[in-house]
């Protein structure tokens, strides 16, 4: 994806600037008090003891230099307040590593919103399995959309921030480095919005080893393939599909001759045209486009970054290639991405990872998906975005901590995570289900450490409130999802260009 979206909040644009927000400012959206936090090597106690104007220990966020971390804590009572109820225990420290800046920043765009939601709801704390009342601290770090930086920040969050649990998301390249650190440091880790195959296989020193500390509510490529094939069957075509994939870890997964997208298409009766894999640094897709034109591919499908897709699509139009169906994997997960491309066409299709219309509820507040989306839009003034549902990781964590008898025993925490059965805003998480490694879209638990989140197939059309809105057309593998419309061919009428 591209840097510098107009919608990117100021705090994402300037990661070097420290900021400290009281709970009152958090909830009112008031001004930011900038502060430089140093001395992480001596611990985060100075951050945790910050006071607001009334002298009350507050719900605070301190964003420090990206090589360090951010801490957010929940409100504690004043020393003059008489508190009845459960005994108060120590804070639960939640680490959060996500892309706040860089090409993948949209994946972290909703983090500030959902952490506010969580801190507001648990301002008095959570009674855990030990019978004590514990407040939450969030220790956050910006991966900068860079795998090496993600690993460094994750280590800081666990070692210096003393996180009890770390959360991450944003694709295999961002998740794997965090998982490797979590496994090495024996810190429980929860992941979402990542392909389960990339999560489970790991990378580097952890490659091929069973994961002991990390679990994922993940995406299945086999589920994406099922909705793509279902979408393509909605229109009359010659059933020739041109595929475009990058020569990187993700692209090779999509293109895999045994378990990727081309064999799934072939099994459904489509002719797959795969000219090869393009170098990750390329800016020239002419040879691929020529091959698709020569073979008469009325369907085109690729797994791109948003910027790569923008280059490919511009060149396709210049060469006169106008497929009936253009399906974009990974590169069009959010409306912001499509608006950035300015594609001079509409009715692109893609996988959908979450929508306000999905029939789930937040297990903490009881809010529906629509209510969560409305809350986000009211708080930010921006288009709802699928990463709202990454809040489900926190739901999962809360459910586990309710059952944890000793916060100082990480194996107790990971054991509770591994025994979760919970309905979340991103659907069911059920680790009581048996493992089915068949690579079928009907398998919900393909490996011990993964339960799959639902995936829909949709089409991007002009919206009433925003430039583009996704409508759900296919729920193959997730029949509970409500389909909304009929499939349409690509529309190249220049009068229907995306808004400027």
HELIX and SHEET records of a PDB file:
HELIX    1   1 UNK A   10  UNK A   13  1                                   4    
HELIX    2   2 UNK A   23  UNK A   28  1                                   6    
HELIX    3   3 UNK A   40  UNK A   42  5                                   3    
HELIX    4   4 UNK A   45  UNK A   48  1                                   4    
HELIX    5   5 UNK A  105  UNK A  108  5                                   4    
HELIX    6   6 UNK A  111  UNK A  121  1                                  11    
HELIX    7   7 UNK A  147  UNK A  159  1                                  13    
HELIX    8   8 UNK A  172  UNK A  185  1                                  14    
HELIX    9   9 UNK A  196  UNK A  201  1                                   6    
HELIX   10  10 UNK A  204  UNK A  206  5                                   3    
HELIX   11  11 UNK A  221  UNK A  232  1                                  12    
HELIX   12  12 UNK A  249  UNK A  255  1                                   7    
HELIX   13  13 UNK A  261  UNK A  267  1                                   7    
HELIX   14  14 UNK A  286  UNK A  294  1                                   9    
HELIX   15  15 UNK A  306  UNK A  318  1                                  13    
HELIX   16  16 UNK A  335  UNK A  341  1                                   7    
HELIX   17  17 UNK A  369  UNK A  380  1                                  12    
HELIX   18  18 UNK A  386  UNK A  391  5                                   6    
HELIX   19  19 UNK A  392  UNK A  401  1                                  10    
HELIX   20  20 UNK A  410  UNK A  417  1                                   8    
HELIX   21  21 UNK A  494  UNK A  496  5                                   3    
SHEET    1   A 9 UNK A  20  UNK A  21  0                                        
SHEET    2   A 9 UNK A  61  UNK A  63 -1                                        
SHEET    3   A 9 UNK A  70  UNK A  73 -1                                        
SHEET    4   A 9 UNK A 136  UNK A 142 -1                                        
SHEET    5   A 9 UNK A  92  UNK A  98  1                                        
SHEET    6   A 9 UNK A 165  UNK A 169  1                                        
SHEET    7   A 9 UNK A 188  UNK A 195  1                                        
SHEET    8   A 9 UNK A 214  UNK A 219  1                                        
SHEET    9   A 9 UNK A 450  UNK A 452  1                                        
SHEET    1   B 2 UNK A 126  UNK A 127  0                                        
SHEET    2   B 2 UNK A 133  UNK A 134 -1                                        
SHEET    1   C 4 UNK A 271  UNK A 278  0                                        
SHEET    2   C 4 UNK A 240  UNK A 246  1                                        
SHEET    3   C 4 UNK A 299  UNK A 303  1                                        
SHEET    4   C 4 UNK A 325  UNK A 329  1                                        
SHEET    1   D 3 UNK A 349  UNK A 352  0                                        
SHEET    2   D 3 UNK A 456  UNK A 462 -1                                        
SHEET    3   D 3 UNK A 468  UNK A 474 -1                                        
SHEET    1   E 2 UNK A 421  UNK A 424  0                                        
SHEET    2   E 2 UNK A 427  UNK A 430 -1                                        
END                                                                             
